């Protein structure tokens, strides 16, 4: 009983700290929020908010389907709510999936699910969700290089960011679908951990490897399920890009689809690679900089990037706070 109580307290404390960190990020940007909201056309901004809701719904339902396929015993409602709050937290704090994965782990672990049974489906869902962004990234880079005369430094920087993310996708794909390679990597990790910490983690890694192998095997047996997950990923990213377009439109200056897709993918990628907690303006600066390279006035690009942050990050995070009480019961 004491152990269970301790786990409950640790979970609550950790989630409260995450929530306070998110509120701090919102508070630090509150001046910009008030200034930009006053400039936006609310009739154009409402579709952006609704599209953001569609995006989060796609991600949340995708997580529920992955949990179900991997055999995690959660109701669809619980899984979707956990997906929503973890996604909102991770997007706001901009930690490359680490914060969102931590929130998922804390909330699902309280329901008696084994650690490896949580991490395997969560990582698989992150992988599937990221596929569309990685697919658009090379197209965005080619569009910039083909239509704009960039300095050598700009070209090098964009190429490095793209190469890092493409290499990340290739490595993740091999680890997910090549079971023998994954087992070899895990054996190497276990040996390295034992050398550094003098502790054996072979059992934990083997359990995780087995859980991921079972889940991937089930996905292969149900190709329709994988197709549904890919469609949800497409719906997620399409809704997100459309939400950004309406942010430009709400400021009175809509942009073309080619410019929109390129600025979005490269800006999001740069913010992801930076891994700066809370973003601290990195994503906005990156996105605005890419749009400026594509001919969008820098002032408009900055305002649209900040407005997108409000619509897609701040509002969902504040809404997600209302779900914690039920999820922690």
Helices and strands as residue ranges (DSSP letters): H 2-28, H 30-39, H 42-69, H 76-93, H 98-109, H 115-147, H 152-177, H 179-197, H 202-221, H 223-250, H 257-274, H 282-293, H 298-309, I 310-314, H 315-320, G 321-323, H 324-328
